[in-house]
Amino acid sequence: MKNTSTFARLWGYLKVYKFAVAFAIFLKILSVVMSVVEPFVLGLAITELTNNLLDMAKGVAGAQINVSYVGWVMVLYFVRAIFYEIGSYYSNYFMTNAVQATVRDLRDELSHKINRIPVSYFDKHQFGDLLGRFTSDVEAVSNALQQSFLQVINAVFTLILVIVMVLVLNLQLGIIVVVSIPITYLSARFIVKKSQPYFKQQADALGAMNGFVQENLTGFNILKLYVREESSQEDFRQITQNLQKVGFKASFISGLMMPVLNVISDLTYLLLALLGGLQVIAGRLTVGNMQAFVQYVWQINQPIQNLTQLAGQLQSAKSSLDRIFQVLDEADEVNDETEKLDQDLTGQVSFKDVDFQYVADKPLIRNFNLEVKPGEMVAIVGPTGAGKTTLINLLMRFYDVTKGAITVDGHDIRYLSRQDYRKQFGMVLQDAWLYEGTIKENLRFGNLQATDEEIVEAAKAANVDHFIRTLPGGYNMEMNQESSNISLGQKQLLTIARALLANPKILILDEATSSVDTRLELLIQKAMKTLMQGRTSFVIAHRLSTIQEADKILVLKDGQIIEQGNHESLLADKGFYYDLYQSQFSKKAEEA
């Protein structure tokens, strides 16, 4: 696939709807033919009318307007117009259907791919970048297919048919028109090429301005506090001056296109008028064909201008396609399932001589060993970068160990189905995640078969049932985007209820109460105790009040266990844990 050209690969998606695309192309060509024959049809009427009027002026006997002939030409012109409109409308109709279906398929494949690629991919790419591939990049491809594709067909066939028509009508004048085409194209191409760098600079400058405005609005209070308004305004002025500068250059250079093309057209018109006029006088060219030549010169400019502009649009679309295909070409998570997971999992976890590194020769976890009995609560503390989150990522098998093994109930987790294995886990995180939907739908997220009665029981066990019933709509209340219509603590209680309903065998509690007030912390701790009963639990927290009852407390530093024990034994050792405890509970320590 990687050796296949980008647009050829895109055709692999579009060809599913090849009949709609083929019909759209046929109708577009039909509309082009109807457009190109328009000057010729008008020329027939003009020639006849001119000859009739000249005969009448000369006093030729029986001279009169040939109403019948002119009438039939007008009927032909009207029929041509109908076919032109039908071709134009339905070519867009069928192409739009095919393109939207193709874009839907692209988005669906991206969505499926995101669910299959390793977690490590998300650590290397910003969220905004991935979002852009789903939205703006796919939209750019949609626009290129829907607009640029048919415009290219229109421009190419217009040029071909116009060249044929002018050469058939009059070879000498046709050569003048044909020679003007490459001159017009090269002139337009030169202007587009010169203006493109400035348009890119303009886009970058606009992005810088948007980022600056967003940053300043977010930190508005800080700007006020440190009286930095004038400095901020000066920075903004410099950004807008740069935007003005590059924007002017981009607009000025691109604005030269029409004047240049008009000059070329005017020169072509002048030559046609001189030579064509002489041929009309000599009787070698009809007046109708002369006006047809003038119209064909006008018809040439638009497709040439479109082709030069479309080149830039197609290049932009190719860049977007490359970004989309980069995601689709990522390797899937390897499924090494060779062992079946016992559904009656006890929750016994073992880390045996585990090493791990994200980057070669930079180990984060080294020679890590740990035995956890079913139902034990293991707390993990340590400074930033100690390896706490990495340890959990290894346990969840978001990453595989570099060396050693992690086993659950004696099964090496590398040989278990990721889906079956991860279903055994429940998570309650500091940044509680709830999606847009009802509270009931959010609670049922981990157990789609749960009944309404089971949902209520889980909410009661998590001390959140009373709160839910005070909300408008109760369990059927719609959560808004990012669940901003309830507090952080309330969201955490809901995630505890969700975890209870899922009935996991192993729990991950990652700083689950570090962002709430003391009153809510006590309420959450009570719900946590209910949740952890009979379950193997791993707790990461900076607030030591949440882990004093842990069966084991691991103190990590540089990916290694430097202290291990329960709360009392670690305080007695007066090591790192003792110092951390003193910093948080100095008053209690003094009283003790």
C-alpha positions as CSV (number, residue, x, y, z in Angstrom):
1,M,0.0,0.0,0.0
2,K,2.8,2.4,0.8
3,N,4.1,2.4,-2.7
4,T,0.7,3.2,-4.1
5,S,0.2,6.9,-5.0
6,T,-2.1,8.8,-2.7
7,F,-4.8,9.6,-5.2
8,A,-4.7,6.1,-6.6
9,R,-5.3,4.8,-3.1
10,L,-8.2,7.2,-2.6
11,W,-9.7,5.7,-5.8
12,G,-9.8,2.4,-3.9
13,Y,-12.5,4.0,-1.6
14,L,-14.3,5.9,-4.4
15,K,-14.5,3.0,-6.8
16,V,-17.0,1.3,-4.5
17,Y,-19.4,4.0,-5.9
18,K,-17.9,3.9,-9.4
19,F,-21.3,3.8,-11.2
20,A,-22.4,7.0,-9.5
21,V,-19.0,8.6,-10.3
22,A,-19.2,7.4,-13.9
23,F,-22.7,8.8,-14.3
24,A,-21.6,12.1,-12.7
25,I,-18.7,12.3,-15.2
26,F,-21.0,11.5,-18.1
27,L,-23.4,14.2,-17.1
28,K,-20.6,16.7,-16.5
29,I,-19.3,16.0,-20.0
30,L,-22.8,16.5,-21.4
31,S,-23.1,19.9,-19.7
32,V,-19.7,20.9,-21.1
33,V,-20.7,19.9,-24.6
34,M,-23.9,21.9,-24.3
35,S,-21.9,24.9,-23.0
36,V,-19.3,24.7,-25.8
37,V,-21.9,24.5,-28.6
38,E,-23.7,27.6,-27.3
39,P,-21.6,30.1,-29.3
40,F,-21.9,28.0,-32.4
41,V,-25.7,27.8,-32.1
42,L,-26.0,31.5,-31.5
43,G,-23.7,32.1,-34.4
44,L,-26.2,30.3,-36.7
45,A,-28.9,32.7,-35.7
46,I,-26.7,35.8,-35.9
47,T,-25.4,34.8,-39.4
48,E,-28.9,34.3,-40.7
49,L,-30.2,37.5,-39.2
50,T,-27.2,39.5,-40.5
51,N,-27.6,38.1,-44.0
52,N,-31.3,38.8,-44.0
53,L,-30.8,42.4,-42.8
54,L,-28.1,43.0,-45.4
55,D,-30.3,41.7,-48.2
56,M,-33.1,43.9,-47.0
57,A,-30.8,46.9,-46.9
58,K,-29.6,46.2,-50.4
59,G,-33.2,46.0,-51.6
60,V,-33.0,42.3,-52.7
61,A,-36.3,41.2,-53.9
62,G,-38.2,39.0,-51.4
63,A,-35.6,39.7,-48.7
64,Q,-37.1,39.3,-45.2
65,I,-36.2,37.9,-41.8
66,N,-36.2,34.1,-42.0
67,V,-38.4,33.7,-38.9
68,S,-38.7,29.9,-39.4
69,Y,-35.0,29.3,-39.4
70,V,-34.2,31.7,-36.6
71,G,-37.1,30.1,-34.6
72,W,-35.7,26.6,-35.0
73,V,-32.3,27.8,-33.9
74,M,-33.8,29.4,-30.8
75,V,-35.6,26.1,-30.1
76,L,-32.3,24.3,-30.5
77,Y,-30.7,26.8,-28.1
78,F,-33.4,26.3,-25.5
79,V,-33.1,22.5,-25.7
80,R,-29.4,22.9,-25.3
81,A,-29.9,25.0,-22.2
82,I,-32.2,22.4,-20.7
83,F,-29.6,19.6,-21.2
84,Y,-26.9,21.9,-19.9
85,E,-28.9,22.5,-16.6
86,I,-29.8,18.8,-16.3
87,G,-26.2,17.8,-16.8
88,S,-24.8,20.4,-14.3
89,Y,-27.3,19.7,-11.6
90,Y,-27.4,15.9,-11.7
91,S,-23.6,15.5,-12.1
92,N,-23.2,17.4,-8.8
93,Y,-26.0,15.4,-7.3
94,F,-24.5,12.0,-8.1
95,M,-21.0,13.1,-7.3
96,T,-22.0,14.5,-3.9
97,N,-23.7,11.2,-3.0
98,A,-20.6,9.2,-4.0
99,V,-18.2,11.6,-2.2
100,Q,-20.2,11.8,1.0
101,A,-20.4,8.0,1.1
102,T,-16.7,7.8,0.5
103,V,-16.0,10.3,3.3
104,R,-18.3,8.3,5.6
105,D,-16.3,5.2,4.8
106,L,-13.0,7.0,5.5
107,R,-14.2,8.3,8.8
108,D,-15.5,4.9,9.8
109,E,-12.2,3.3,8.9
110,L,-10.4,5.9,10.9
111,S,-12.7,5.3,13.9
112,H,-12.1,1.5,13.7
113,K,-8.4,2.1,13.3
114,I,-8.2,4.3,16.4
115,N,-9.7,1.5,18.4
116,R,-7.1,-1.0,17.1
117,I,-3.8,0.9,17.4
118,P,-1.6,0.8,20.5
119,V,-1.9,3.3,23.3
120,S,1.7,4.3,22.5
121,Y,0.5,6.1,19.4
122,F,-1.6,8.5,21.5
123,D,1.5,9.3,23.6
124,K,3.3,10.5,20.5
125,H,0.6,12.5,18.9
126,Q,-1.3,15.5,20.2
127,F,-5.0,15.2,20.7
128,G,-5.6,18.3,18.5
129,D,-3.6,16.7,15.7
130,L,-5.6,13.5,15.7
131,L,-8.9,15.5,15.9
132,G,-7.7,17.5,12.8
133,R,-7.3,14.3,10.8
134,F,-10.8,13.3,11.6
135,T,-12.3,16.7,10.8
136,S,-10.5,19.3,8.8
137,D,-8.3,16.7,6.8
138,V,-11.3,14.6,5.9
139,E,-13.3,17.7,5.0
140,A,-10.4,18.9,2.8
141,V,-10.6,15.5,1.0
142,S,-14.4,15.9,0.7
143,N,-14.1,19.3,-0.9
144,A,-11.4,18.2,-3.3
145,L,-13.5,15.2,-4.5
146,Q,-16.8,17.1,-4.6
147,Q,-15.6,20.3,-6.2
148,S,-12.1,19.9,-7.6
149,F,-12.8,16.6,-9.3
150,L,-15.7,17.8,-11.4
151,Q,-14.0,21.2,-12.0
152,V,-11.0,19.4,-13.5
153,I,-13.3,17.3,-15.8
154,N,-15.1,20.6,-16.7
155,A,-11.9,22.5,-17.4
156,V,-10.1,19.7,-19.4
157,F,-13.1,18.9,-21.6
158,T,-13.9,22.6,-22.1
159,L,-10.4,23.2,-23.4
160,I,-10.4,20.2,-25.7
161,L,-13.8,20.9,-27.2
162,V,-13.1,24.6,-27.6
163,I,-9.9,23.8,-29.4
164,V,-11.7,21.4,-31.7
165,M,-14.5,24.0,-32.4
166,V,-12.2,26.9,-33.3
167,L,-10.0,24.8,-35.5
168,V,-13.1,23.4,-37.3
169,L,-14.7,26.8,-37.8
170,N,-11.5,28.5,-39.1
171,L,-8.0,27.1,-39.0
172,Q,-6.2,30.5,-39.1
173,L,-8.1,32.1,-36.3
174,G,-8.2,28.7,-34.4
175,I,-4.4,28.7,-34.3
176,I,-4.4,32.1,-32.7
177,V,-6.8,30.9,-30.0
178,V,-4.8,27.7,-29.5
179,V,-1.5,29.6,-29.1
180,S,-3.1,31.8,-26.5
181,I,-3.9,28.8,-24.3
182,P,-0.4,27.9,-23.1
183,I,0.5,31.6,-22.7
184,T,-2.6,32.1,-20.5
185,Y,-1.9,28.9,-18.5
186,L,1.8,29.6,-17.9
187,S,1.0,33.2,-16.8
188,A,-1.7,32.0,-14.4
189,R,0.6,29.2,-13.1
190,F,3.4,31.6,-12.5
191,I,1.2,34.0,-10.5
192,V,-0.3,31.1,-8.4
193,K,3.2,29.7,-7.7
194,K,4.4,33.1,-6.6
195,S,1.4,33.7,-4.3
196,Q,1.3,30.3,-2.6
197,P,4.2,30.8,-0.1
198,Y,2.5,34.0,1.0
199,F,-0.8,32.3,1.5
200,K,0.9,29.7,3.6
201,Q,2.6,32.4,5.7
202,Q,-0.8,34.1,6.0
203,A,-2.3,30.8,7.3
204,D,0.6,30.4,9.8
205,A,0.2,34.0,10.9
206,L,-3.5,33.6,11.4
207,G,-2.9,30.5,13.4
208,A,-0.4,32.4,15.6
209,M,-2.9,35.1,16.1
210,N,-5.7,32.7,17.1
211,G,-3.3,30.9,19.5
212,F,-2.3,34.2,21.1
213,V,-5.9,35.3,21.5
214,Q,-6.9,32.0,23.0
215,E,-3.9,32.1,25.4
216,N,-4.7,35.6,26.5
217,L,-8.4,35.0,27.0
218,T,-7.6,31.8,29.1
219,G,-5.1,33.7,31.2
220,F,-7.1,37.0,31.3
221,N,-7.0,37.2,35.1
222,I,-3.3,36.7,35.3
223,L,-2.7,39.4,32.8
224,K,-4.7,41.8,34.9
225,L,-3.0,40.6,38.1
226,Y,0.5,41.4,36.8
227,V,-0.6,44.5,34.9
228,R,0.7,43.0,31.6
229,E,-2.1,44.5,29.4
230,E,0.2,46.9,27.5
231,S,2.9,44.3,26.9
232,S,0.2,41.9,25.7
233,Q,-1.2,44.5,23.4
234,E,2.2,45.2,21.9
235,D,2.8,41.5,21.2
236,F,-0.6,41.3,19.6
237,R,0.1,44.4,17.5
238,Q,3.3,42.8,16.1
239,I,1.4,39.6,15.3
240,T,-1.3,41.5,13.4
241,Q,1.2,43.6,11.6
242,N,2.9,40.4,10.3
243,L,-0.5,39.1,9.3
244,Q,-1.3,42.3,7.5
245,K,2.1,42.2,5.7
246,V,1.9,38.6,4.4
247,G,-1.9,39.0,3.8
248,F,-1.3,42.0,1.6
249,K,1.5,40.3,-0.4
250,A,-0.7,37.2,-0.9
251,S,-3.7,39.2,-2.0
252,F,-1.7,41.6,-4.2
253,I,0.2,38.9,-6.1
254,S,-2.9,36.7,-6.6
255,G,-4.9,39.8,-7.6
256,L,-2.6,40.2,-10.6
257,M,-4.1,37.1,-12.2
258,M,-7.2,38.6,-13.6
259,P,-5.5,41.7,-15.0
260,V,-2.8,39.6,-16.7
261,L,-5.4,37.1,-18.1
262,N,-7.5,40.0,-19.3
263,V,-4.5,41.6,-21.1
264,I,-3.8,38.3,-22.8
265,S,-7.5,38.0,-23.7
266,D,-7.6,41.6,-25.0
267,L,-4.6,40.9,-27.2
268,T,-6.3,37.8,-28.5
269,Y,-9.5,39.7,-29.1
270,L,-7.6,42.3,-31.0
271,L,-5.9,39.8,-33.3
272,L,-9.2,38.0,-33.9
273,A,-11.0,41.3,-34.6
274,L,-8.4,42.4,-37.1
275,L,-7.9,39.1,-38.9
276,G,-11.5,38.0,-38.4
277,G,-12.8,41.3,-39.7
278,L,-10.8,41.0,-42.8
279,Q,-12.1,37.5,-43.4
280,V,-15.7,38.6,-42.8
281,I,-15.2,41.4,-45.4
282,A,-13.6,38.9,-47.8
283,G,-16.5,36.5,-47.2
284,R,-14.4,33.7,-45.8
285,L,-15.9,33.9,-42.3
286,T,-19.5,34.5,-41.3
287,V,-20.5,37.1,-38.7
288,G,-21.9,34.4,-36.5
289,N,-18.7,32.4,-36.5
290,M,-16.8,35.6,-35.7
291,Q,-18.8,36.2,-32.6
292,A,-18.4,32.5,-31.7
293,F,-14.6,33.0,-31.8
294,V,-14.9,35.9,-29.4
295,Q,-17.0,33.8,-27.0
296,Y,-14.6,30.9,-27.2
297,V,-11.7,33.1,-26.1
298,W,-13.8,34.1,-23.1
299,Q,-14.6,30.4,-22.4
300,I,-10.9,29.5,-22.4
301,N,-9.8,31.9,-19.6
302,Q,-12.1,30.4,-16.9
303,P,-11.0,26.7,-17.1
304,I,-7.3,27.7,-17.3
305,Q,-7.7,29.9,-14.2
306,N,-9.5,27.0,-12.5
307,L,-6.8,24.5,-13.4
308,T,-4.1,26.6,-11.9
309,Q,-6.0,27.2,-8.7
310,L,-7.1,23.5,-8.5
311,A,-3.5,22.5,-8.6
312,G,-3.0,24.2,-5.2
313,Q,-6.3,22.7,-3.8
314,L,-5.3,19.2,-4.9
315,Q,-1.9,19.6,-3.3
316,S,-3.6,20.6,-0.1
317,A,-6.0,17.6,-0.4
318,K,-3.0,15.3,-1.0
319,S,-1.4,16.5,2.2
320,S,-4.6,15.8,4.1
321,L,-4.8,12.4,2.5
322,D,-1.3,11.6,3.5
323,R,-2.1,12.5,7.1
324,I,-5.2,10.3,7.1
325,F,-3.3,7.4,5.6
326,Q,-0.5,7.8,8.1
327,V,-3.1,6.8,10.8
328,L,-4.5,4.0,8.7
329,D,-1.1,2.6,8.1
330,E,-0.2,2.4,11.8
331,A,0.3,-1.2,13.0
332,D,-2.6,-2.7,15.0
333,E,-2.1,-4.0,18.5
334,V,-0.7,-7.5,18.2
335,N,-3.1,-10.1,19.4
336,D,-1.0,-12.9,20.9
337,E,-4.0,-14.8,22.4
338,T,-2.9,-18.3,23.1
339,E,-4.4,-18.8,26.6
340,K,-8.0,-18.5,27.8
341,L,-8.8,-16.3,30.7
342,D,-10.7,-17.9,33.6
343,Q,-13.9,-16.0,34.0
344,D,-13.7,-16.7,37.8
345,L,-10.6,-14.6,38.1
346,T,-9.4,-14.2,41.7
347,G,-7.2,-11.1,41.1
348,Q,-3.8,-12.5,42.0
349,V,-1.1,-10.3,40.3
350,S,2.6,-10.9,40.0
351,F,5.3,-8.7,38.5
352,K,8.4,-10.8,37.9
353,D,11.8,-9.1,37.0
354,V,9.9,-6.5,34.9
355,D,11.9,-4.0,32.8
356,F,10.3,-1.4,30.6
357,Q,11.5,1.5,28.4
358,Y,9.6,3.8,26.0
359,V,12.8,4.7,24.3
360,A,15.8,2.4,23.7
361,D,18.5,2.6,26.4
362,K,16.3,4.8,28.6
363,P,14.7,2.4,31.1
364,L,11.8,3.6,33.2
365,I,11.0,0.4,35.1
366,R,13.9,-1.7,36.2
367,N,13.9,-5.2,37.8
368,F,10.5,-4.6,39.3
369,N,9.1,-7.5,41.4
370,L,5.7,-7.5,43.2
371,E,3.3,-10.1,44.5
372,V,-0.3,-9.1,45.1
373,K,-2.8,-11.5,46.7
374,P,-6.5,-11.5,45.7
375,G,-8.4,-8.7,47.3
376,E,-5.4,-6.7,48.5
377,M,-5.2,-3.0,48.3
378,V,-1.8,-1.8,46.9
379,A,-1.0,1.9,47.1
380,I,1.7,3.5,44.9
381,V,3.4,6.8,45.7
382,G,6.4,8.6,44.5
383,P,7.7,11.8,42.9
384,T,6.7,12.9,39.4
385,G,8.3,10.6,36.8
386,A,8.9,7.8,39.3
387,G,7.0,5.3,37.1
388,K,3.6,5.1,38.8
389,T,1.5,5.7,35.7
390,T,3.8,3.5,33.6
391,L,3.3,0.7,36.0
392,I,-0.5,0.9,35.6
393,N,-0.1,1.1,31.8
394,L,1.9,-2.2,31.9
395,L,-0.7,-3.8,34.2
396,M,-3.5,-2.8,31.8
397,R,-1.4,-4.0,28.9
398,F,-1.4,-0.6,27.2
399,Y,2.3,-1.5,26.7
400,D,4.1,-4.8,26.9
401,V,7.0,-5.3,29.2
402,T,10.5,-5.1,27.7
403,K,11.8,-7.9,30.0
404,G,10.2,-10.1,32.6
405,A,6.5,-10.9,32.9
406,I,3.3,-9.8,34.5
407,T,0.9,-12.6,35.4
408,V,-2.7,-12.6,36.6
409,D,-3.8,-15.8,38.2
410,G,-0.7,-17.4,36.7
411,H,-1.5,-16.3,33.2
412,D,1.1,-14.2,31.4
413,I,-1.0,-11.3,30.2
414,R,0.9,-11.0,26.9
415,Y,-0.8,-14.2,25.8
416,L,-4.3,-13.2,26.8
417,S,-7.0,-11.6,24.7
418,R,-6.7,-7.8,25.4
419,Q,-10.4,-7.4,25.3
420,D,-11.2,-10.2,27.7
421,Y,-8.4,-9.2,30.0
422,R,-9.3,-5.5,30.1
423,K,-12.9,-6.4,30.9
424,Q,-11.6,-7.6,34.3
425,F,-10.6,-4.0,35.2
426,G,-12.5,-1.0,36.6
427,M,-11.0,2.5,36.7
428,V,-11.8,5.6,38.7
429,L,-9.6,8.5,37.5
430,Q,-8.9,12.0,38.8
431,D,-10.3,13.4,35.5
432,A,-13.5,11.5,35.6
433,W,-14.7,10.7,32.1
434,L,-18.4,10.8,31.3
435,Y,-19.9,11.2,27.8
436,E,-22.8,13.3,26.5
437,G,-25.9,11.3,27.3
438,T,-28.2,10.5,30.3
439,I,-26.8,9.6,33.7
440,K,-28.4,6.1,33.3
441,E,-26.5,5.6,30.0
442,N,-23.2,6.7,31.6
443,L,-23.7,4.3,34.5
444,R,-24.6,1.4,32.2
445,F,-21.4,2.1,30.1
446,G,-19.5,-0.8,31.7
447,N,-22.4,-3.2,31.8
448,L,-24.8,-2.8,29.0
449,Q,-27.0,-5.6,30.3
450,A,-27.6,-4.0,33.7
451,T,-31.2,-3.5,34.7
452,D,-32.6,-0.2,36.0
453,E,-32.8,-1.8,39.5
454,E,-29.1,-2.8,39.4
455,I,-28.2,0.8,38.3
456,V,-30.0,2.3,41.3
457,E,-28.4,-0.2,43.7
458,A,-24.9,0.7,42.3
459,A,-25.7,4.4,42.7
460,K,-26.8,3.8,46.3
461,A,-23.7,1.9,47.1
462,A,-21.6,4.7,45.7
463,N,-23.5,7.3,47.8
464,V,-24.7,9.1,44.7
465,D,-28.4,8.0,44.4
466,H,-29.7,10.9,46.5
467,F,-27.8,13.4,44.4
468,I,-29.1,12.0,41.2
469,R,-32.7,12.2,42.4
470,T,-32.3,15.9,43.1
471,L,-31.4,16.6,39.5
472,P,-34.0,17.6,36.9
473,G,-34.9,14.3,35.2
474,G,-33.1,12.2,37.8
475,Y,-31.4,9.2,36.2
476,N,-32.6,10.4,32.8
477,M,-31.0,13.9,33.0
478,E,-28.8,14.6,30.0
479,M,-25.2,15.3,30.7
480,N,-23.9,18.2,28.5
481,Q,-20.6,18.3,26.7
482,E,-17.7,17.5,29.1
483,S,-20.3,16.9,31.8
484,S,-19.8,20.5,33.0
485,N,-23.3,20.6,34.6
486,I,-22.1,18.7,37.6
487,S,-19.1,19.1,39.8
488,L,-15.8,17.1,39.7
489,G,-16.6,15.2,42.9
490,Q,-20.1,14.3,41.7
491,K,-18.5,13.0,38.5
492,Q,-16.1,10.8,40.5
493,L,-19.0,9.4,42.5
494,L,-20.8,8.5,39.2
495,T,-17.6,6.8,37.9
496,I,-17.5,4.8,41.2
497,A,-21.1,3.7,40.6
498,R,-20.2,2.8,37.0
499,A,-17.3,0.7,38.2
500,L,-19.5,-1.1,40.8
501,L,-22.0,-1.9,38.1
502,A,-19.3,-3.4,35.9
503,N,-18.3,-5.6,38.8
504,P,-14.5,-5.8,37.9
505,K,-12.0,-8.1,39.6
506,I,-9.2,-5.6,39.6
507,L,-9.4,-1.8,40.3
508,I,-7.3,1.1,39.2
509,L,-7.8,4.2,41.2
510,D,-5.6,7.0,39.8
511,E,-5.5,10.0,42.1
512,A,-9.3,9.6,42.4
513,T,-9.8,12.2,45.1
514,S,-6.9,14.7,44.5
515,S,-9.1,17.3,42.9
516,V,-12.1,17.5,45.4
517,D,-12.8,19.2,48.7
518,T,-12.5,17.5,52.1
519,R,-16.2,16.9,52.5
520,L,-16.5,15.2,49.1
521,E,-13.3,13.3,49.7
522,L,-14.8,11.6,52.8
523,L,-17.9,10.7,50.8
524,I,-15.8,9.4,47.9
525,Q,-13.6,7.4,50.3
526,K,-16.7,5.7,51.8
527,A,-17.8,4.8,48.3
528,M,-14.3,3.6,47.5
529,K,-14.3,1.2,50.4
530,T,-17.5,-0.3,49.2
531,L,-16.0,-0.6,45.7
532,M,-12.8,-2.2,46.8
533,Q,-14.3,-4.9,49.0
534,G,-13.2,-8.2,47.7
535,R,-11.3,-6.7,44.8
536,T,-7.6,-6.4,44.1
537,S,-7.0,-2.7,44.0
538,F,-4.1,-0.5,42.8
539,V,-4.3,3.1,44.1
540,I,-2.1,6.1,43.0
541,A,-2.5,9.2,45.1
542,H,-0.6,12.2,46.3
543,R,-3.0,12.7,49.3
544,L,-1.8,10.0,51.7
545,S,-5.2,10.2,53.6
546,T,-6.6,8.0,50.8
547,I,-4.1,5.1,51.3
548,Q,-3.5,4.7,55.0
549,E,-5.5,1.5,55.1
550,A,-3.6,-0.1,52.2
551,D,-2.3,-3.6,52.6
552,K,0.9,-2.6,50.8
553,I,2.3,0.8,50.0
554,L,5.0,1.0,47.3
555,V,7.3,4.0,47.2
556,L,8.7,4.3,43.7
557,K,11.7,6.3,42.5
558,D,13.3,6.0,39.1
559,G,11.2,3.0,38.3
560,Q,12.2,1.0,41.3
561,I,10.7,0.2,44.7
562,I,12.7,2.1,47.3
563,E,10.4,1.4,50.2
564,Q,7.6,-1.1,50.8
565,G,5.3,-1.9,53.7
566,N,2.1,-0.7,55.3
567,H,1.4,2.8,56.6
568,E,2.7,2.2,60.1
569,S,5.9,0.3,59.2
570,L,6.8,3.0,56.6
571,L,6.4,5.7,59.1
572,A,8.6,3.8,61.5
573,D,11.3,3.5,58.9
574,K,11.4,7.3,58.6
575,G,12.4,7.2,54.9
576,F,10.9,8.9,51.9
577,Y,7.3,8.0,52.8
578,Y,7.8,9.4,56.3
579,D,9.1,12.7,54.8
580,L,6.1,12.9,52.5
581,Y,3.7,12.2,55.3
582,Q,5.4,14.9,57.4
583,S,5.0,17.5,54.7
584,Q,1.2,16.7,54.4
585,F,0.4,16.1,58.0
586,S,3.0,18.0,60.0
587,K,0.5,19.2,62.6
588,K,-0.8,15.7,63.2
589,A,2.7,14.3,63.4
590,E,3.7,16.9,66.0
591,E,0.6,16.0,68.1
592,A,1.5,12.4,67.8
